[in-house]
């Protein structure tokens, strides 16, 4: 029996005056189907969700929800002005159960004074409500509410705070909790991972992956989409295209579809050119009748439009000056905010060293001090303990998460010209690379969207030619295409990058080191996010006990013990060279594992069993090599530390 259809969208269109957002949008969502809605910023994704939810009327077409199906919606900017606590607001998702419980309390009081038929009638209503209360999940209200709120980062104390006093990000999380707790048949989610840290995103992934209902989700988080959806709707140029695959596979299918359409277009253009040439040559000669027939067929030919491609950022920026090899060093730091006594320390770090060409990602929960650490590096805050130093010829460019560096007044053109003196034509050309074209360069900054402000902040940062980029959440408000362009720019950048991000896909593509901030401490890891997760898994995995072989009767103590002076047999410089070589090998192997992992996922989707087996063998071999490289890296580090400890003062 085919699954029930919970949502049907038929020929939906939306326009604002003469500006058309989309047209002829038609699709269906079946029960338990998990669907991604993707597209560039401004494509109309949020508008489409609002039209489906009935929040905003469509210009044409219709939306049908299955009879009896319940719908819950998460908008990008929820508003709460009530005096209810976080817990009370979230529990409104159980409105039916709570209403039944309130009526049951009234009936309990009434039954104490009732007799005879009146009591029987009240008792009958109480029984019906009691059953409804149980079916509506009334007995699990408190447990489920606290479980979801804790998963989204609220502690017990925060659950009792008035919801109107929360920050915008916290309000979004409360709205998300209400939508999830409502347990609807259809869930409409607009950017649910906004304002969530990595731990919360991973919790949400697990929650949605096992979601029993259907949902339609808009998100720019590519890992998230791949893990929770199995179908992708692409909204581009006002039209919707359907791909029966999660995000990674959708990218391949889209490229194949685009290439096929481009080939069809070019073949038709060649046919048209040949036909027109034939008609021109023979329209007045002996073959005029044939030429006329071809002209008739040409007039009736349904023309194929050239496939459209989205405009993208053009980020090819390099430093104006090359820094020394050592870019940033720091003694053991304590960063936070000064106050009475010793102040409030958010993060402590070991000694830090960043070299030219490093790309370091800083990750951690919201409020753990990542942004504070960046501000301490660039000198906006003084470390509470320790010091930060920069190497020779280091020129720092800082991108603040809230775009605090942007003036509150002005236009993209005036702000760029004040940042870097240049001719107006050159400034316009430069801004066009960041998708500010025509009269858009004169728009007041107050009228720019979050994505446009992000692009302008990047433009002003990169025009300065810094060789050390310190970026706080650079992907916020950027669509997937812009994130991919930024990834390409940073990986080709001939400088050094330190950045904070919650985008695991972005971290995996850019970072070669990860600093994990958790529990008030910074722990460095070699590799990207996936590599860090793999290293953590190795550490937490149970280790089989090691049985030391018994020495032979004739063996002496020196024959079975390692030589304590072994670490000093090589010079420190030689050990450092071997360490650098090992790190390069680790990076190569980790990159190979990432490539193999992607290939395995695609082979799994395609059902190519033979390819899966071959890739599995290759993946296992690369893992063995990586384990050996990590072991050597640890041994070399221990030898270097041992040398440092035994070196004469």
N, C-alpha and C positions, 0 to 999 in steps of 0.2 A: 504494500500500500504506500503510495507516494506521500511525503511529508506535507502537512498542511501549510498553505501560504498565509503568513501573518501580515504581510505588507505588499500592496500592489500600487505602483506609481505609474500613471498612464498619461503620456503626452504633457508632462508638467512644463510650464514656462514661467519665467520671472523677468520683469523689466522694471527699471526705475525711470519713468519718463521715456526718453528716446534710447536709453542705455539698456541693452539686453544683457542679462546675466547668463541665462541658459534657456534652451528651448527643446521641445520634443524629448523630454527625459522620461524614459519608460524602463521599469525593471520590477522584479519581484524578489522578496526575501522569504525563504521558507522557515518553518519552525526549526529552532536550534542551529540555524545557519549563522556563521560569524563572518561579517563582511566589512572590509576596509573601504573607505571612500578617500581617494587621494587626488591631489592636484596642486598646482602652484598657489601661492597666496593671491587672493583676489579672484580665484576661479569660480567661487560661488558655493563652496562646500558647506559653510555654516548657513548660508541662505537656504540651501536645499534641505538641510536638517530642520531648520525652523519651519519651512513650508510643510514638511512631512509631519512635524509635531503639531501643526496648526497654530503655531505662535505667530506666524506671518503669512498672510494670504498669498497664494500664487496668482499670477496673471492669467493663466490658462491651465487646463488639465485637471486631473483629479487624483486624490490619494485615498486609498481604501485600506482600512484596518479590519482584520478578521473579527467577526462577531464575538463579543465577549473577551477579546484580547486586551490585556492591560499594557500600557505604554509608559515608560519613564524616560525623562530627558535630562541630560546634563549640558547646560550652556557654558560658554567660555567665561562669562562674568556673572555668576549668580549674586543675588542681593538678599541680604538678611538684615532686617531692622528690628526684629522682635527682641524681647527680653528673655526669651527661652535660652536655656543652657545648650551647649553643644550636644549633650546626650538627649535632651528633650527634643531638640530640633531633628536629630537623626531618627528618633523614634516615631516621628510623624509619618514615616514610611509605613508604619503598622497601623494606619488610621482606622481600618476596619476592625482590627483586633482591639484597639484601645477604645473605640466607640462601644463595642460589644461589652468590654469590661466595665465601662462607666455605667451602662444600662444594667448590667448584672448587679452592681453595687446598689443601684436604686431599687431593683427588685428584691434584693436581700432585706432592705429596710422595710419595704412594703409588705413582704411576706410575714414579717414578725407580727403585724397587726391584722392580717387578713384571715378569713375563715371560709369554710365551705367551698362553693363553686369559684368564688373569687380567688381563693388560695390555689385551687387546681389550675386556674387560668394563668396566674402569675408563675406557678411552678412549671407549666408547660412552656411558657415563653423563656423562662430561665434555662430550661434544658436545651431548647433550640439555640439560644445564644451561647451557651457553654460549648456546644458542638462547633458552632461557627468560630468561636474564640480559639478552640484547639486547632481547627483546620487552618485558620489564618496565621498560625504560628505564635499565638499569644503567649504560650508558656516559654518560648525561646526569645522573647523580645529583648530582655536585658542582656542575655548571653550573646546573641547575634549582634546586637548594637555595639557592645564593647569589643567584640572580636573584630568587626570591620573598622571601627574607629581606631583601634590599636594598630591594625594593619596599615592604616593610612597615617600613622605617626602621632596620634593623640595619646598623651598619658592620662592617668586617672585624674590628676589635678586639672588639666586642660578641659576635660569632659564636662566639668561643672562651671566653666567660664561662660559669660553671656556671649551668644553668637555674634551680636552686633559689634562687639569690641575686637573681633578677630581681624587679622590682616586679610588682604584679598586672596592670597594663596591658601590660607587656612579655610576661608569661606568656600573656596572651590572644593577643598577636600571634604567639607561637611556636605556640600551638595552631591558630591560623588558618592559619599556614604549613603545618603538618602536614596539615591537612584539604585544602588546595589541592593540595599535592604528591602526595597519595594518588591523585589523578585518578580519583575514584569515579564510578560511574554515577549515584548520587544523593547530593547534598550537602545536609545539614541545618545551617543557619547561624542561630544565635541572637545577634542584635545584633553582627554582625561589624565594624561601624564604631566600636564603643566603643573608646576609647583610641587611635584613629587621627586624625592631623591631616589637613588638607585634601589635601596632596600624596599621602599614603598612600591616602586614600579615593578620589581620582581614579585612582590606579594600580589599586586593587582594582576599581573600576568597569570599567576597560578589560579587566582579567583576566576578570571574570565575564561581561561582555557577549559575549565570544567563547568562553565556556565551552561545550565540546561535550557535556557531560552535563546532567542535570536538577538543579535545586536548589529547595529551599523555604527562604525566608529571612524571619526576623523582624527588622524594623528600624523605627526612628522617623525615619530620615533620608529625607525625601520626595524630594529630588533623586536620591539613590542608588536608591531604589525605581523611580523613573521611568526611570532610565537602564539598569537591569539586568533588570527584570522585564517580562513581557507579560501577566500574569494576576494577579488579586488575590483572596485569600480573606479575608473579614471575619468574625472571631470576636467575636460580641456576644451578651450575655445567654444564654450557654451554647449558642448555635446558630451554624452556619457558613453563610455566604452566598457564592456564587461569582460573580465578575465577570470576564468575558473581556477585561480591559483593564489597562494599567499604571495607576499610582496617580492621576495627574491626571484621566484619563478615568473611573476608578473613582469618584472623588468626585462627578462629574456623574451617572453612572449610579445611584449610591446615592441621591442627592437625588431623582432622577426616580422611582426605585422607591418611596422613602418617601412621596413626594407621591401616587403612584398608590394605594398601600395605605391611606393616610389618607383619600383620597377614597372608596375602596371601603368602608372602615369607616364613614364618616359616612353614606354612602348606605344602608348596611344598617341603621344605627341609625334613620334616618328611616323606612325600611320597617317596622322593628319597632314604632316608635312609632305609625305609622298603623294597623298591623294590630291592635295592642293596643287602640287607641282604638275601632276598628270592633267588636272582640269585646266590649268593655265596653258599647257602646251597644246592640248587637243580640243579645247572648247569650240574652236572655229574650223576645225579640219574634218577629215573623213571620219574620225572617231568622236565627233561631237555628241552623238547620241549616248555613247558609253560615258563620256565625260559628264553629261547631264545626269545620268543615272548615279554616277559616283557623287555628284554634288548633292543629289537628293538624299542619298544614304549618309553623307557627311552632315547634312543639316539635321537629320534625325538622330545622329549619334549622341548618346548620353555622355557628356564630357566628365572625365575624372578630374577632380580638383587636386592640385599639388598638395601632398601631405604637409600640414603645418607643424612647425616645431617651436617650442617655447623659447623666448629670449632668455638668456642666462647671463649671470655675472661673468665678467672677464677679469680674473684676478691673476695677473702676472707681475708680481711685485718682488723686487729684490732689495737688499740693504744697499745704502749708498756708500758704506764703508765696512770693511771686514774686521770683525773683532778678533782679539787674541783667543788662544785655545781655551783658556779658563774664563768663563763668562760670569758666573756668579758663585760665590762661596758664602757659607754662613756657619758660624759656630753653633753649638746647641742653642736653640731658640726657645723662648717662651713668649708667645704672642697672645694679645688680648686687649683689654681696655684698662687703662690706669684708673685708680680710685683710691679710696682710703686703704691704708696699709700697703699690701703688695699688689692691689688691683685684682682683676679677674683674668686668670690665664685660661684661654680656650684651647690652645694647642701647644704641645712641646715637641721639639724635633731633635733628631740626632744632628751631627755635622752634615751639612749639605754641600754638594759640589755639582755644578752644571757646566758642561763643556760645549763649545761651539758645535752646532749641529744636533744637539739633544732636543728632543720634543717630549716634554714631561707633562703628564696629565695628573691633576690633583682631584681626587674623588673623596666622597664622604657624605654622611647624612646632612640634611638641612640644619643650619645652626651650629655645625661642628667647628667652624672657624676657618673654612677654606678661603673665603673672600678676605677675611681679616689677615690671613697669612700673605695673600697677594698684596694687600695695601701696606703691610709691613715691609715687603720686599721693595716696593716702589717709593717708600719714604712717606706715604700719607699718614702712617702710624709708626710710632717708635716701638720696637720690640720691648717687652717688659724685662727680658734678659737676653744676652747674646747680641750678636751684631751681624749685619749683612753687608757684603762688599761686592763690587763689580770689577771685572778685569779690564784689560787695556782696550781702548777704543770701543767700549760697549755703549751703544745708544739705545735707550729703552723706549718702547712704545706700549702704552697701557690702555686696555679696553675695559671700561667699567661696566658691570652688569646692568646698572640703571642708566647708562649713557650720561653720567653726571658731567662728563667732559664737554657735552654739547651745549652751546648757548641756549637760553630759553627763548630768544628772539632771533629772527633772521630766516634765511632761506638756504637750501642746499648750496646754491651758488655762492652766496655771500659768506657762508660759514667756511666753505672750502677755501675761498680766496683769503680769508683772514687766517686760516691755518697754514697755507702755503702760497706765498705770492706767485702769481703766474698770470698769463693773459686770459681774457674771458673765453676765447675760443678753445684754448687748451683745457681750461677748467670744465667747459661743457663736454668736451671729448672725454675727459677723465670721468666725469659723473655718468656719462652714458654707459661706461663699463659697469657701473653699479645700478643700471636700469633707471636712471633719472634722465629723461629725454624731453626735448621741446620745452613747453611751459612748466613742466614739473620741476625744473631747477629753480623756479621762482616761488614755489608754494611755501607758505609760512610753516615753520617747523612745528607749530602747534597743531597743524592739520595733518601731519604725517602719521601713518599707522606705526605700530610697533615694529613691523618688518622693515618699513622704510627708514625708521630711525636707526635700526640696526645696520642697514646698508650704508647710511650716511656716516655713522660712527666708524664703520670699517674703512670707508673711503678716506676719512680724515686721519685715521691711524696709519694706514698703509702709505699715504702720500708723503709721510715724513721720512721714509726710508730707514726705519729703525732696524737694528740687527738682533735685538732681543724683544720679542713680542710677549707681553704678559696679558693674557686674555681671560676675563671672567665671564663665563657662560656665553661664548661668542655665537652659539647656534640658536640662542633664544630668539623667537619670532621669525626665524628663517625657515623657508619651506625646504623640502627634501632636495630639490634641484640646487638651491643656493648652498645648502650644506655640502653637497657633493663637490661643488665648485670650490668651496673654502677648503675642503679636505685636499683636493688636488693642489691648490696653491700652497698650503702649509707643508705638504710632503715634498714639494719641489723647492721650497724656500731655502735659500742659502744663508740661513741665520739660525737662531735658537728660539724655541717656543716653550713657554710655560703656560698652561691653561687649566681652568676649572670647567668641568662639564659633567652632565648627567647622561649624555647621549653615548651609549655604549658602542654603537656602530661608528660614530665619529672618533671615539677614543681608540677603537681597534684599528681604524685606518690611519690615524695620525701618530699616536704615541709610541715611543720606544722605551719609555719608563713610566711607571705609575707610582705616585705618592698617595697612599691610602690613609686618610685621616679618620680615626675611629677611637672612641673612648678617650679623647683628649691627647692622643699620640699620633705622630706621623710615622708610618712604616713604608720604606721604599721597596719597590719591586722592579725587576728587569722585565721589559716586554710591554705588551699592551694589556687591555682589560681581560681578554680571554686568557692570556698567559698568566696574569695575576690570579685569576680564578683557579686556573690549573695548579699553580703553586700552592695556593691556600688549600685546595683539595688534597694535595699530597701531604701537607703538614698535618691536616686533621684526620687523614686516613689511618686506621689502626696498623701498627707495624708489627710484623711477626717477630717473635723473640729470636735473637741471634745466639746460636750455640757455638761457643769458641772451641776450636779443636784442641784436644789435650796435647801438650808438647811431648815429643818422644823422650824416652828415658835419658838419652844422652844429650839432650838439648840444654843449653844454658839460658839464663834469663835474657841475655843480650840477643839470643837467637830468636826469641819469640816476642820481644817487645820492639816497637818502632823506635828508631834512634831519635832522641829528643832534639838533636841538633840538625835533623834532616831538613827542617824548614830553612835553615840558614845556609844551606849549600848553594843556593842560587842568589844572585844579587837582586835587590829590590827592583831595579830597572828592568831586568830580564823577566821577573815575575809579572811586572805591570804590563809588559808587552804581551806575554802569554795570556794575561787576563783580558786585555783588549781584544786579542784574536779570538778568545773563547766567547766573549760577549757578541762579537760579530757572527760567530757560528750559531749561537743561541738565537739571535735575531733572524738569521736565515732559516733555521729549522722551524721557528715559530711561525714565520711567514708561510713556509711550506705547509705546515699543519693547518693554517687558516684557509689556504687555497684548497687543500684536500677536503677540509670540512665542508666548504661551499660546494665542491664537486659531489661529495657524498649526498648532501641534501638534495641537489638537483637530480642525481641518479635515482634517489629514493622516490622523488615525485614522479619521475618518468617511468619508474618500475623496471629499470635496467638492472637485473639481478647480476649478470656477469660483470658489468661495470662496477657495481657495488662491492662485489667480492675482491676485485682487483684493487680498488681504491682502499678497501679495508686493510688489506695486507700492507700496502704502501704506507698507510696512516700508522699502523702498529710499528713498522720499522722506523719511521720518523720519530715516533714517541720514544722508542728505545734509545735512539741517537741523542734526543733532547735530554733524556734523563742522565745519560753519560756526560753531556756537556754541562748540565747543571751541577753534577757531582764534582767535575773538574773545577768549575767556577768557585764552588764553596771551598775546595781544597786550596786553591790559589789564594783566596781571600784570607784563609786561616794562616797560610804561610807568610803572607805580607804582614798580617797583624802580629804574628810571632816575631818576625824580624824587627818590627817597630818597638816591641816590648823589650827585646834583648839588646837593642842598639844602645851604645854608650851615650850617656847624657852629655 
